[in-house]
């Protein structure tokens, strides 16, 4: 096997090597069938078993209650920005949005096509470097939407926002889903593009409560109704078969390695080491407020664009890939999702120390 380097990409991102090795075998012949996983009919028994196993693993690892559907969609989280209000908002109706970054802004913008989104809180005043603590919720919001982790700005909700009693909480959890235990019963719906923490690009996981499935509009196109996917086991049309297979295998990998409690401890330890170094460094500094820092995406700068560029250049040459920060923040971003190895964080810190020493 080709030697792997440390991949800090924000997405598509690092996946467990064990899963990739298993997939390599199943690409040629899925479980001894003589037909690769990419070649099986989605209506055949072999792939139906794959889909069922994926849902079972997702339900088990996420402790998903029976009154929630697990759906596999396409179009990424970006399609959900529009599909969500299309199903649940009408002209004159309001939905609350907590705006903590670019993706939440895009979700809010899409909602304007169908109803009236209300900005219940925002951290735009300081370039989204913190998670708001105060909210201005509407009295009659159809739902409250938030983005649990912000890949660009390196912030993350420590827990769900407290919303008005009886409200419906919706979460875009694309970049931190299953990185820690979660109480699904607090949510009406959670959605996540798979390419950051679950699997490859091309498949979107939606976990949605049964009553919301039924409450969605029936007057919109079938492919944009949640009930279409719920009633057809996500196979109304040809599904993203390989993506479903890999998400299932990643969730089984999580189960094999202690589940969400164990992966939370591992993620917290990785992030703590990197943030601890940033706190003591005389060159590098984190960009997010201490109480809002993401365990998944660590954003940091030197304070000088040329020094940032030189660090990224040298890091890339040393096989630390994907560290260039988003243009909205600049500097660097180390994405250390579930599958990112702890030794990669240690190696990065050692490299940063050497670079810092070389700069005097």
MARNUTI-426523 format. One record per residue (C-alpha): residue number from 1; x negated, y negated, z; chain. Coordinates in Angstrom, 3 decimals. Example, Ala and Ser with C-alpha at 12.3 -4.5 7.8 and 13.67 -1.06 7.14 Angstrom:
REM MARNUTI-426523
<r num="1" east="-12.300" north="4.500" up="7.800" cadena="A"/>
<r num="2" east="-13.670" north="1.060" up="7.140" cadena="A"/>
***
This chain:
REM MARNUTI-426523
<r num="1" east="0.000" north="0.000" up="0.000" cadena="A"/>
<r num="2" east="-1.239" north="-3.501" up="-0.870" cadena="A"/>
<r num="3" east="-2.480" north="-5.327" up="2.220" cadena="A"/>
<r num="4" east="0.172" north="-7.755" up="3.445" cadena="A"/>
<r num="5" east="-0.554" north="-11.319" up="4.500" cadena="A"/>
<r num="6" east="1.281" north="-13.442" up="7.071" cadena="A"/>
<r num="7" east="4.406" north="-14.867" up="5.427" cadena="A"/>
<r num="8" east="5.794" north="-17.921" up="7.217" cadena="A"/>
<r num="9" east="8.338" north="-18.693" up="4.467" cadena="A"/>
<r num="10" east="11.668" north="-20.144" up="5.607" cadena="A"/>
<r num="11" east="13.557" north="-17.944" up="3.172" cadena="A"/>
<r num="12" east="13.583" north="-15.608" up="1.407" cadena="A"/>
<r num="13" east="11.501" north="-14.471" up="4.316" cadena="A"/>
<r num="14" east="9.559" north="-11.635" up="5.881" cadena="A"/>
<r num="15" east="11.306" north="-8.287" up="6.290" cadena="A"/>
<r num="16" east="10.375" north="-5.266" up="8.426" cadena="A"/>
<r num="17" east="7.685" north="-3.204" up="6.721" cadena="A"/>
<r num="18" east="9.438" north="0.001" up="7.794" cadena="A"/>
<r num="19" east="12.565" north="-1.097" up="5.933" cadena="A"/>
<r num="20" east="10.598" north="-2.016" up="2.815" cadena="A"/>
<r num="21" east="8.874" north="1.367" up="2.820" cadena="A"/>
<r num="22" east="12.206" north="3.154" up="3.174" cadena="A"/>
<r num="23" east="13.649" north="1.063" up="0.354" cadena="A"/>
<r num="24" east="10.691" north="1.933" up="-1.860" cadena="A"/>
<r num="25" east="11.650" north="5.596" up="-1.631" cadena="A"/>
<r num="26" east="15.372" north="4.972" up="-2.075" cadena="A"/>
<r num="27" east="14.766" north="2.828" up="-5.162" cadena="A"/>
<r num="28" east="13.668" north="5.986" up="-6.950" cadena="A"/>
<r num="29" east="16.074" north="8.461" up="-5.367" cadena="A"/>
<r num="30" east="18.638" north="7.538" up="-2.746" cadena="A"/>
<r num="31" east="18.522" north="10.244" up="-0.107" cadena="A"/>
<r num="32" east="17.698" north="13.007" up="-2.536" cadena="A"/>
<r num="33" east="20.468" north="12.235" up="-5.032" cadena="A"/>
<r num="34" east="18.032" north="11.801" up="-7.930" cadena="A"/>
<r num="35" east="19.529" north="8.351" up="-8.560" cadena="A"/>
<r num="36" east="18.058" north="5.153" up="-7.123" cadena="A"/>
<r num="37" east="20.068" north="2.865" up="-4.857" cadena="A"/>
<r num="38" east="20.118" north="0.221" up="-7.617" cadena="A"/>
<r num="39" east="21.653" north="2.695" up="-10.047" cadena="A"/>
<r num="40" east="24.510" north="4.244" up="-8.074" cadena="A"/>
<r num="41" east="28.082" north="3.290" up="-8.882" cadena="A"/>
<r num="42" east="29.545" north="1.130" up="-6.150" cadena="A"/>
<r num="43" east="32.637" north="3.360" up="-6.341" cadena="A"/>
<r num="44" east="30.688" north="6.577" up="-5.857" cadena="A"/>
<r num="45" east="30.355" north="8.513" up="-2.604" cadena="A"/>
<r num="46" east="26.631" north="7.777" up="-2.250" cadena="A"/>
<r num="47" east="27.035" north="4.010" up="-2.214" cadena="A"/>
<r num="48" east="30.283" north="4.109" up="-0.234" cadena="A"/>
<r num="49" east="28.305" north="5.876" up="2.483" cadena="A"/>
<r num="50" east="25.650" north="3.138" up="2.319" cadena="A"/>
<r num="51" east="28.275" north="0.413" up="2.701" cadena="A"/>
<r num="52" east="29.970" north="2.200" up="5.582" cadena="A"/>
<r num="53" east="26.662" north="2.782" up="7.352" cadena="A"/>
<r num="54" east="25.754" north="-0.887" up="6.928" cadena="A"/>
<r num="55" east="29.010" north="-2.023" up="8.507" cadena="A"/>
<r num="56" east="28.623" north="0.467" up="11.348" cadena="A"/>
<r num="57" east="25.101" north="-0.782" up="12.093" cadena="A"/>
<r num="58" east="26.230" north="-4.419" up="11.966" cadena="A"/>
<r num="59" east="29.139" north="-3.763" up="14.298" cadena="A"/>
<r num="60" east="26.943" north="-1.890" up="16.736" cadena="A"/>
<r num="61" east="24.027" north="-4.321" up="16.830" cadena="A"/>
<r num="62" east="26.336" north="-7.347" up="17.103" cadena="A"/>
<r num="63" east="28.890" north="-5.734" up="19.443" cadena="A"/>
<r num="64" east="31.619" north="-6.853" up="17.054" cadena="A"/>
<r num="65" east="35.183" north="-6.364" up="18.368" cadena="A"/>
<r num="66" east="37.681" north="-4.287" up="16.419" cadena="A"/>
<r num="67" east="39.827" north="-7.330" up="15.566" cadena="A"/>
<r num="68" east="37.076" north="-8.771" up="13.365" cadena="A"/>
<r num="69" east="36.337" north="-7.888" up="9.760" cadena="A"/>
<r num="70" east="32.800" north="-7.468" up="8.448" cadena="A"/>
<r num="71" east="32.607" north="-8.723" up="4.874" cadena="A"/>
<r num="72" east="29.851" north="-8.776" up="2.256" cadena="A"/>
<r num="73" east="30.128" north="-11.736" up="-0.100" cadena="A"/>
<r num="74" east="27.976" north="-13.508" up="-2.655" cadena="A"/>
<r num="75" east="27.133" north="-17.152" up="-3.246" cadena="A"/>
<r num="76" east="25.116" north="-17.697" up="-0.084" cadena="A"/>
<r num="77" east="26.043" north="-19.975" up="2.777" cadena="A"/>
<r num="78" east="26.447" north="-22.756" up="0.222" cadena="A"/>
<r num="79" east="29.574" north="-21.123" up="-1.188" cadena="A"/>
<r num="80" east="30.923" north="-20.764" up="2.346" cadena="A"/>
<r num="81" east="30.633" north="-24.537" up="2.757" cadena="A"/>
<r num="82" east="33.467" north="-24.772" up="0.210" cadena="A"/>
<r num="83" east="35.253" north="-21.439" up="0.678" cadena="A"/>
<r num="84" east="35.871" north="-22.096" up="4.377" cadena="A"/>
<r num="85" east="37.813" north="-25.376" up="3.964" cadena="A"/>
<r num="86" east="39.414" north="-24.100" up="0.777" cadena="A"/>
<r num="87" east="41.048" north="-21.341" up="2.824" cadena="A"/>
<r num="88" east="41.933" north="-23.295" up="5.947" cadena="A"/>
<r num="89" east="42.215" north="-27.004" up="5.149" cadena="A"/>
<r num="90" east="44.860" north="-28.951" up="3.233" cadena="A"/>
<r num="91" east="45.285" north="-32.620" up="2.481" cadena="A"/>
<r num="92" east="45.968" north="-34.513" up="5.695" cadena="A"/>
<r num="93" east="44.428" north="-31.816" up="7.904" cadena="A"/>
<r num="94" east="41.236" north="-32.316" up="9.921" cadena="A"/>
<r num="95" east="38.252" north="-30.122" up="10.745" cadena="A"/>
<r num="96" east="35.428" north="-31.105" up="13.092" cadena="A"/>
<r num="97" east="31.809" north="-30.842" up="11.982" cadena="A"/>
<r num="98" east="28.723" north="-31.089" up="14.201" cadena="A"/>
<r num="99" east="26.036" north="-32.496" up="11.922" cadena="A"/>
<r num="100" east="22.519" north="-31.430" up="12.899" cadena="A"/>
<r num="101" east="20.777" north="-31.223" up="9.545" cadena="A"/>
<r num="102" east="20.955" north="-31.000" up="5.770" cadena="A"/>
<r num="103" east="23.064" north="-27.835" up="5.654" cadena="A"/>
<r num="104" east="25.661" north="-29.233" up="8.038" cadena="A"/>
<r num="105" east="25.771" north="-32.385" up="5.915" cadena="A"/>
<r num="106" east="26.434" north="-30.311" up="2.805" cadena="A"/>
<r num="107" east="29.153" north="-28.336" up="4.572" cadena="A"/>
<r num="108" east="30.838" north="-31.569" up="5.645" cadena="A"/>
<r num="109" east="30.667" north="-32.945" up="2.115" cadena="A"/>
<r num="110" east="32.347" north="-29.855" up="0.665" cadena="A"/>
<r num="111" east="35.188" north="-30.076" up="3.184" cadena="A"/>
<r num="112" east="36.138" north="-33.500" up="1.790" cadena="A"/>
<r num="113" east="37.488" north="-31.789" up="-1.318" cadena="A"/>
<r num="114" east="40.227" north="-30.069" up="0.690" cadena="A"/>
<r num="115" east="40.966" north="-32.078" up="3.833" cadena="A"/>
<r num="116" east="39.465" north="-34.619" up="6.193" cadena="A"/>
<r num="117" east="36.256" north="-33.584" up="7.946" cadena="A"/>
<r num="118" east="35.550" north="-35.450" up="11.161" cadena="A"/>
<r num="119" east="31.983" north="-35.867" up="12.396" cadena="A"/>
<r num="120" east="32.253" north="-34.779" up="16.020" cadena="A"/>
<r num="121" east="28.546" north="-35.390" up="16.657" cadena="A"/>
<r num="122" east="25.372" north="-36.083" up="14.715" cadena="A"/>
<r num="123" east="21.627" north="-36.272" up="15.315" cadena="A"/>
<r num="124" east="20.886" north="-38.117" up="12.083" cadena="A"/>
<r num="125" east="19.878" north="-41.233" up="14.039" cadena="A"/>
<r num="126" east="16.533" north="-39.569" up="14.867" cadena="A"/>
<r num="127" east="16.105" north="-37.527" up="11.700" cadena="A"/>
<r num="128" east="17.818" north="-34.512" up="13.244" cadena="A"/>
<r num="129" east="15.081" north="-33.782" up="15.783" cadena="A"/>
<r num="130" east="17.544" north="-32.867" up="18.537" cadena="A"/>
<r num="131" east="20.833" north="-31.077" up="19.250" cadena="A"/>
<r num="132" east="23.622" north="-33.441" up="20.382" cadena="A"/>
<r num="133" east="24.992" north="-32.960" up="23.881" cadena="A"/>
<r num="134" east="28.169" north="-35.054" up="23.588" cadena="A"/>
<r num="135" east="31.014" north="-34.454" up="21.177" cadena="A"/>
<r num="136" east="34.013" north="-36.412" up="19.937" cadena="A"/>
<r num="137" east="36.410" north="-33.638" up="18.992" cadena="A"/>
<r num="138" east="39.692" north="-34.256" up="17.205" cadena="A"/>
<r num="139" east="42.952" north="-33.484" up="18.962" cadena="A"/>
<r num="140" east="44.274" north="-31.297" up="16.148" cadena="A"/>
<r num="141" east="41.232" north="-29.931" up="14.313" cadena="A"/>
<r num="142" east="41.833" north="-26.780" up="12.306" cadena="A"/>
<r num="143" east="38.367" north="-25.594" up="13.298" cadena="A"/>
<r num="144" east="35.013" north="-26.782" up="14.647" cadena="A"/>
<r num="145" east="31.985" north="-26.024" up="12.451" cadena="A"/>
<r num="146" east="28.335" north="-26.021" up="13.507" cadena="A"/>
<r num="147" east="25.000" north="-24.758" up="12.206" cadena="A"/>
<r num="148" east="23.317" north="-22.727" up="14.939" cadena="A"/>
<r num="149" east="19.727" north="-23.110" up="13.692" cadena="A"/>
<r num="150" east="18.281" north="-25.792" up="11.457" cadena="A"/>
<r num="151" east="15.474" north="-24.441" up="9.297" cadena="A"/>
<r num="152" east="14.353" north="-27.803" up="7.931" cadena="A"/>
<r num="153" east="14.199" north="-29.748" up="11.186" cadena="A"/>
<r num="154" east="13.219" north="-26.961" up="13.592" cadena="A"/>
<r num="155" east="16.143" north="-27.271" up="16.007" cadena="A"/>
<r num="156" east="18.522" north="-24.672" up="17.419" cadena="A"/>
<r num="157" east="21.579" north="-24.590" up="19.643" cadena="A"/>
<r num="158" east="20.680" north="-22.866" up="22.907" cadena="A"/>
<r num="159" east="24.304" north="-21.697" up="23.149" cadena="A"/>
<r num="160" east="27.631" north="-22.362" up="21.508" cadena="A"/>
<r num="161" east="29.077" north="-25.874" up="21.833" cadena="A"/>
<r num="162" east="32.009" north="-26.118" up="24.252" cadena="A"/>
<r num="163" east="35.059" north="-26.898" up="22.147" cadena="A"/>
<r num="164" east="38.636" north="-27.758" up="23.203" cadena="A"/>
<r num="165" east="40.628" north="-24.847" up="24.587" cadena="A"/>
<r num="166" east="42.463" north="-23.010" up="21.855" cadena="A"/>
<r num="167" east="40.125" north="-24.323" up="19.164" cadena="A"/>
<r num="168" east="38.540" north="-22.178" up="16.466" cadena="A"/>
<r num="169" east="34.751" north="-22.126" up="16.348" cadena="A"/>
<r num="170" east="33.055" north="-21.487" up="12.995" cadena="A"/>
<r num="171" east="29.293" north="-21.004" up="12.703" cadena="A"/>
<r num="172" east="26.756" north="-21.048" up="9.898" cadena="A"/>
<r num="173" east="24.210" north="-18.705" up="11.485" cadena="A"/>
<r num="174" east="22.139" north="-18.112" up="8.372" cadena="A"/>
<r num="175" east="18.727" north="-18.547" up="9.972" cadena="A"/>
<r num="176" east="19.176" north="-17.091" up="13.444" cadena="A"/>
<r num="177" east="21.905" north="-14.469" up="13.215" cadena="A"/>
<r num="178" east="21.127" north="-11.394" up="15.330" cadena="A"/>
<r num="179" east="18.010" north="-13.044" up="16.766" cadena="A"/>
<r num="180" east="19.628" north="-12.875" up="20.218" cadena="A"/>
<r num="181" east="22.806" north="-11.469" up="21.808" cadena="A"/>
<r num="182" east="25.973" north="-13.278" up="20.822" cadena="A"/>
<r num="183" east="29.553" north="-13.169" up="22.113" cadena="A"/>
<r num="184" east="31.492" north="-12.760" up="18.879" cadena="A"/>
<r num="185" east="34.808" north="-13.268" up="20.683" cadena="A"/>
<r num="186" east="33.978" north="-16.971" up="21.086" cadena="A"/>
<r num="187" east="34.100" north="-17.409" up="17.324" cadena="A"/>
<r num="188" east="36.759" north="-17.375" up="14.684" cadena="A"/>
<r num="189" east="34.160" north="-16.769" up="12.011" cadena="A"/>
<r num="190" east="30.396" north="-16.492" up="11.622" cadena="A"/>
<r num="191" east="28.699" north="-16.481" up="8.260" cadena="A"/>
<r num="192" east="25.082" north="-16.072" up="7.199" cadena="A"/>
<r num="193" east="23.093" north="-15.933" up="4.015" cadena="A"/>
<r num="194" east="20.963" north="-12.823" up="4.472" cadena="A"/>
<r num="195" east="17.658" north="-14.080" up="3.119" cadena="A"/>
<r num="196" east="16.263" north="-15.526" up="6.346" cadena="A"/>
<r num="197" east="16.889" north="-12.984" up="9.103" cadena="A"/>
<r num="198" east="18.979" north="-10.129" up="7.701" cadena="A"/>
<r num="199" east="17.679" north="-9.005" up="4.335" cadena="A"/>
<r num="200" east="17.237" north="-10.256" up="0.762" cadena="A"/>
<r num="201" east="18.845" north="-13.150" up="-1.036" cadena="A"/>
<r num="202" east="22.080" north="-12.403" up="-2.866" cadena="A"/>
<r num="203" east="24.331" north="-11.170" up="-0.069" cadena="A"/>
<r num="204" east="26.232" north="-13.182" up="2.528" cadena="A"/>
<r num="205" east="27.546" north="-11.652" up="5.740" cadena="A"/>
<r num="206" east="30.906" north="-12.916" up="7.016" cadena="A"/>
<r num="207" east="32.319" north="-11.834" up="10.369" cadena="A"/>
<r num="208" east="35.881" north="-13.111" up="10.641" cadena="A"/>
<r num="209" east="38.762" north="-12.584" up="13.066" cadena="A"/>
<r num="210" east="41.801" north="-10.797" up="11.653" cadena="A"/>
<r num="211" east="44.263" north="-13.631" up="12.287" cadena="A"/>
<r num="212" east="42.109" north="-16.021" up="10.282" cadena="A"/>
<r num="213" east="42.015" north="-13.610" up="7.376" cadena="A"/>
<r num="214" east="45.803" north="-13.672" up="7.335" cadena="A"/>
<r num="215" east="45.985" north="-17.450" up="7.857" cadena="A"/>
<r num="216" east="43.950" north="-18.200" up="4.740" cadena="A"/>
<r num="217" east="45.727" north="-19.642" up="1.726" cadena="A"/>
<r num="218" east="47.091" north="-17.189" up="-0.812" cadena="A"/>
<r num="219" east="47.472" north="-19.835" up="-3.515" cadena="A"/>
<r num="220" east="43.743" north="-20.041" up="-4.302" cadena="A"/>
<r num="221" east="41.850" north="-17.685" up="-6.675" cadena="A"/>
<r num="222" east="41.552" north="-14.129" up="-5.380" cadena="A"/>
<r num="223" east="37.756" north="-14.175" up="-5.328" cadena="A"/>
<r num="224" east="37.850" north="-17.150" up="-2.948" cadena="A"/>
<r num="225" east="40.232" north="-15.593" up="-0.415" cadena="A"/>
<r num="226" east="38.805" north="-13.775" up="2.596" cadena="A"/>
<r num="227" east="41.753" north="-11.378" up="2.500" cadena="A"/>
<r num="228" east="40.632" north="-10.118" up="-0.908" cadena="A"/>
<r num="229" east="37.389" north="-8.835" up="0.570" cadena="A"/>
<r num="230" east="39.052" north="-7.616" up="3.779" cadena="A"/>
<r num="231" east="41.655" north="-5.590" up="1.899" cadena="A"/>
<r num="232" east="39.103" north="-4.036" up="-0.448" cadena="A"/>
<r num="233" east="36.183" north="-3.265" up="1.876" cadena="A"/>
<r num="234" east="34.196" north="-6.013" up="0.093" cadena="A"/>
<r num="235" east="34.444" north="-4.067" up="-3.155" cadena="A"/>
<r num="236" east="37.155" north="-5.955" up="-5.052" cadena="A"/>
<r num="237" east="34.467" north="-6.468" up="-7.687" cadena="A"/>
<r num="238" east="30.957" north="-5.049" up="-7.943" cadena="A"/>
<r num="239" east="29.307" north="-6.069" up="-4.663" cadena="A"/>
<r num="240" east="25.645" north="-7.037" up="-4.084" cadena="A"/>
<r num="241" east="24.814" north="-3.375" up="-3.596" cadena="A"/>
<r num="242" east="21.084" north="-3.569" up="-2.915" cadena="A"/>
<r num="243" east="21.563" north="-6.449" up="-0.512" cadena="A"/>
<r num="244" east="24.169" north="-4.511" up="1.450" cadena="A"/>
<r num="245" east="21.845" north="-1.521" up="1.597" cadena="A"/>
<r num="246" east="18.971" north="-3.623" up="2.960" cadena="A"/>
<r num="247" east="21.077" north="-5.522" up="5.496" cadena="A"/>
<r num="248" east="22.255" north="-2.176" up="6.805" cadena="A"/>
<r num="249" east="18.698" north="-0.896" up="7.097" cadena="A"/>
<r num="250" east="17.508" north="-4.098" up="8.835" cadena="A"/>
<r num="251" east="20.332" north="-3.806" up="11.375" cadena="A"/>
<r num="252" east="19.429" north="-0.167" up="11.973" cadena="A"/>
<r num="253" east="15.821" north="-1.310" up="12.471" cadena="A"/>
<r num="254" east="17.065" north="-3.726" up="15.127" cadena="A"/>
<r num="255" east="18.932" north="-0.904" up="16.853" cadena="A"/>
<r num="256" east="15.882" north="1.353" up="16.693" cadena="A"/>
<r num="257" east="13.819" north="-1.359" up="18.368" cadena="A"/>
<r num="258" east="16.050" north="-2.055" up="21.351" cadena="A"/>
<r num="259" east="18.820" north="-4.178" up="19.862" cadena="A"/>
<r num="260" east="19.394" north="-7.886" up="20.324" cadena="A"/>
<r num="261" east="18.223" north="-8.124" up="23.927" cadena="A"/>
<r num="262" east="14.828" north="-6.726" up="22.954" cadena="A"/>
<r num="263" east="14.496" north="-8.852" up="19.821" cadena="A"/>
<r num="264" east="15.420" north="-11.975" up="21.813" cadena="A"/>
<r num="265" east="12.578" north="-11.308" up="24.249" cadena="A"/>
<r num="266" east="10.186" north="-10.764" up="21.384" cadena="A"/>
<r num="267" east="11.317" north="-13.931" up="19.583" cadena="A"/>
<r num="268" east="11.073" north="-16.042" up="22.728" cadena="A"/>
<r num="269" east="7.557" north="-14.777" up="23.427" cadena="A"/>
<r num="270" east="6.394" north="-15.569" up="19.877" cadena="A"/>
<r num="271" east="7.849" north="-19.065" up="19.935" cadena="A"/>
<r num="272" east="6.586" north="-19.807" up="23.448" cadena="A"/>
<r num="273" east="2.993" north="-19.045" up="22.494" cadena="A"/>
<r num="274" east="3.101" north="-21.392" up="19.522" cadena="A"/>
<r num="275" east="4.886" north="-24.214" up="21.343" cadena="A"/>
<r num="276" east="2.546" north="-23.857" up="24.328" cadena="A"/>
<r num="277" east="-0.420" north="-24.398" up="22.048" cadena="A"/>
<r num="278" east="1.246" north="-27.390" up="20.381" cadena="A"/>
<r num="279" east="1.797" north="-28.944" up="23.814" cadena="A"/>
<r num="280" east="-1.926" north="-28.788" up="24.604" cadena="A"/>
<r num="281" east="-3.272" north="-29.630" up="21.159" cadena="A"/>
<r num="282" east="-4.865" north="-33.027" up="20.557" cadena="A"/>
<r num="283" east="-4.242" north="-32.732" up="16.797" cadena="A"/>
<r num="284" east="-0.940" north="-30.939" up="16.225" cadena="A"/>
<r num="285" east="2.441" north="-31.833" up="17.729" cadena="A"/>
<r num="286" east="5.933" north="-30.383" up="17.436" cadena="A"/>
<r num="287" east="8.573" north="-32.575" up="15.804" cadena="A"/>
<r num="288" east="11.693" north="-31.366" up="17.647" cadena="A"/>
<r num="289" east="12.720" north="-32.385" up="21.160" cadena="A"/>
<r num="290" east="11.663" north="-29.850" up="23.783" cadena="A"/>
<r num="291" east="15.201" north="-28.818" up="24.743" cadena="A"/>
<r num="292" east="16.271" north="-28.417" up="21.110" cadena="A"/>
<r num="293" east="13.375" north="-26.470" up="19.650" cadena="A"/>
<r num="294" east="14.079" north="-23.529" up="17.383" cadena="A"/>
<r num="295" east="12.791" north="-20.049" up="18.134" cadena="A"/>
<r num="296" east="12.961" north="-19.299" up="14.408" cadena="A"/>
<r num="297" east="11.384" north="-22.335" up="12.685" cadena="A"/>
<r num="298" east="8.574" north="-24.222" up="14.419" cadena="A"/>
<r num="299" east="7.992" north="-27.618" up="12.782" cadena="A"/>
<r num="300" east="4.821" north="-29.562" up="13.535" cadena="A"/>
<r num="301" east="2.588" north="-32.339" up="12.172" cadena="A"/>
<r num="302" east="-0.843" north="-33.844" up="12.672" cadena="A"/>
<r num="303" east="0.399" north="-37.387" up="12.189" cadena="A"/>
<r num="304" east="-1.619" north="-37.842" up="9.006" cadena="A"/>
<r num="305" east="-0.336" north="-36.632" up="5.639" cadena="A"/>
<r num="306" east="-3.800" north="-35.993" up="4.220" cadena="A"/>
<r num="307" east="-4.783" north="-33.913" up="7.245" cadena="A"/>
<r num="308" east="-1.526" north="-31.973" up="6.963" cadena="A"/>
<r num="309" east="-2.277" north="-31.255" up="3.297" cadena="A"/>
<r num="310" east="-5.821" north="-30.098" up="4.078" cadena="A"/>
<r num="311" east="-4.584" north="-27.810" up="6.837" cadena="A"/>
<r num="312" east="-1.993" north="-26.240" up="4.522" cadena="A"/>
<r num="313" east="-4.630" north="-25.767" up="1.813" cadena="A"/>
<r num="314" east="-7.062" north="-24.053" up="4.173" cadena="A"/>
<r num="315" east="-4.316" north="-21.977" up="5.801" cadena="A"/>
<r num="316" east="-3.115" north="-20.703" up="2.435" cadena="A"/>
<r num="317" east="-6.650" north="-19.712" up="1.495" cadena="A"/>
<r num="318" east="-6.866" north="-17.829" up="4.792" cadena="A"/>
<r num="319" east="-3.713" north="-15.813" up="3.950" cadena="A"/>
<r num="320" east="-1.215" north="-17.828" up="6.013" cadena="A"/>
<r num="321" east="1.465" north="-18.416" up="3.405" cadena="A"/>
<r num="322" east="4.574" north="-20.608" up="3.405" cadena="A"/>
<r num="323" east="3.492" north="-23.144" up="6.031" cadena="A"/>
<r num="324" east="4.249" north="-26.325" up="4.094" cadena="A"/>
<r num="325" east="7.049" north="-28.239" up="5.792" cadena="A"/>
<r num="326" east="10.160" north="-29.535" up="4.085" cadena="A"/>
<r num="327" east="9.799" north="-33.008" up="2.583" cadena="A"/>
<r num="328" east="12.452" north="-34.319" up="5.011" cadena="A"/>
<r num="329" east="10.073" north="-33.714" up="7.916" cadena="A"/>
<r num="330" east="6.680" north="-33.298" up="6.298" cadena="A"/>
<r num="331" east="3.811" north="-31.515" up="7.962" cadena="A"/>
<r num="332" east="4.110" north="-27.811" up="8.591" cadena="A"/>
<r num="333" east="6.774" north="-25.239" up="9.369" cadena="A"/>
<r num="334" east="6.112" north="-21.758" up="10.733" cadena="A"/>
<r num="335" east="9.167" north="-19.551" up="10.277" cadena="A"/>
<r num="336" east="8.874" north="-16.641" up="12.701" cadena="A"/>
<r num="337" east="12.076" north="-14.688" up="12.219" cadena="A"/>
<r num="338" east="12.886" north="-11.294" up="13.754" cadena="A"/>
<r num="339" east="10.591" north="-9.339" up="11.456" cadena="A"/>
<r num="340" east="7.620" north="-11.676" up="11.744" cadena="A"/>
<r num="341" east="4.863" north="-9.845" up="13.665" cadena="A"/>
<r num="342" east="3.591" north="-11.192" up="16.980" cadena="A"/>
<r num="343" east="-0.006" north="-10.775" up="15.835" cadena="A"/>
<r num="344" east="0.721" north="-13.262" up="13.054" cadena="A"/>
<r num="345" east="1.503" north="-15.957" up="15.617" cadena="A"/>
<r num="346" east="-1.705" north="-15.161" up="17.499" cadena="A"/>
<r num="347" east="-3.705" north="-15.365" up="14.274" cadena="A"/>
<r num="348" east="-2.120" north="-18.695" up="13.335" cadena="A"/>
<r num="349" east="-2.898" north="-20.199" up="16.729" cadena="A"/>
<r num="350" east="-6.528" north="-19.088" up="16.449" cadena="A"/>
<r num="351" east="-6.743" north="-20.632" up="12.984" cadena="A"/>
<r num="352" east="-5.182" north="-23.889" up="14.232" cadena="A"/>
<r num="353" east="-7.689" north="-24.052" up="17.090" cadena="A"/>
<r num="354" east="-10.577" north="-23.607" up="14.666" cadena="A"/>
<r num="355" east="-9.183" north="-26.265" up="12.344" cadena="A"/>
<r num="356" east="-8.681" north="-28.650" up="15.248" cadena="A"/>
<r num="357" east="-12.250" north="-28.086" up="16.443" cadena="A"/>
<r num="358" east="-13.577" north="-28.720" up="12.937" cadena="A"/>
<r num="359" east="-11.859" north="-32.104" up="12.913" cadena="A"/>
<r num="360" east="-13.544" north="-33.196" up="16.123" cadena="A"/>
***
